[in-house]
Amino acid sequence: MLSAKSLFQEILDDDESFRLFCSIAASGESQGGWENARIAALVPPGERALAPKITRHGADEDKHGRIFNALMKKRRLEPVPVPPETDYTMLLERHGIGLAHDKLKSDEPLSVQDIVTYLAHSRVTEQRASEQMELLRKHFADHPELGRAVRMISADEDNHLAYCHEELLRFARAGHGRAIQRTLRECALAEIRVYRDVSLAVMAHMGRILGWSRAKSAVLAAGIHAVYAYERAAGWRRMVSLRMPERRDALGGPATSAPEFA
């Protein structure tokens, strides 16, 4: 019987599939770290108080990238190039979601609207990250190889999501409510398409590595399409709602280190 746990266990047990999984994850996290560092450096003068939180967000993402690389190193595996069709962050940028890299590479300060766009994009993508890590935590929190990493990254993703909710609500109170809702909706609808396409691409690569039958691959592809159909119809709405989180100021302190993974 196919299940999320059995599927991931199969990927985990094979060195080549595990290496591809960790390489994709490490690349995405490292890219997120760079983006947040640049945004923190370019925060407009009136929002400088937000810069340490954005810096913390980026430091967490960098840490996650190091963790995935360390997991490979423990098994004496080297990272592999990330297939372009599996590059979630690159594909999001290509679809116009978030801040363009050309803007982040310049030295011009960002506008307040840019910061709102960044936070809305993060609120959507951190929802996905939080849910994915919650699923892994459910099945692998006590795993001897992955457990500590899963618990640490999951807690960080929950903090990132809480931070996005709180800051977007602050901007909504300041008069940006309509822009926030419009941007959230655009981001969510684009993200679910990119997530579907990346999921199909990743499963295709895993299927070739693990020698899945056509029938198994077809069942998995059908499941991915079914998730997309649900998200396109109604599921995207969970990505655009805003509520004050239970944990306030979730990124108010320094990033936690992960020396055991260094």
C-alpha positions, 0 to 999 in steps of 0.5 A: 500500500502506498503511503507518504511514510512508505514512499519517503522511506523508500527514498531514504533507504536508497543512497541515490534517491536520498542524495537527490532529495537532500540536494534539492532541499539544500539548494532551495534552502540556501537560495532562500537564505541568500534572498532573505539576506539581500532583502534585509540589506535593502529594507527601506528606512522606515522599516529598519526594525524588520531587518533583524527578523528578515536576517534571522529568517535567512540565517535559518534557511542557510542553517537548513541548507547546511543540515541537508548537506550534513545528512548527505556527508554522514552517508558519504554522499556528494550533492548532485546538480538540481534538475531545473524542473525540480527547482521550486524557488527558481520556478516561483521567480520565473512565474513572477512570485516574490521579488525579482533577483535583479532587484535584489542584486542592486543596491537600491532600497526596496519600497514598502510595497516590496516588503509587503510582496516579500511577506505575502510570498513568504506566507504562502511558501512557508505554509507549504514548508510548514505542512511538509515538515509537519508530515515528516515530523509525524512519521520520522520525528524519532528516526535515528538518522533524520529525527533531530533534523526534522524536528529542528527544521519543522520548528523553524518553519512554524516560526517563519509562518507565525512571523509572516502572519504577524507582520502582514497583519501589522501592514494590513492595519497600516492600510495595505490590506487590499494589496496584501489580499491581492498579492496573497491570492496571486501567489497562492494560485501560482504556487500550487501550479509550481508545486504540482509541476515540481512534485511531478518532476521529482517523482519522475526522477525518483521513479527512474532511480528506484525503478518504479513500475509504470503503474506505481508512477501513474498512481503517484502522478494521479495523486499529485494531480488530485491534490492540485485539483483540490487546491485549485478549487478550494485548498488555496484559501488556507494560504491566504488567510491571516490570523494572529499567531499564538507565538508572537515575535517568533523571529525576535531573537538570534537564529538557533545554531545546529552544531551537531550537523556542522 
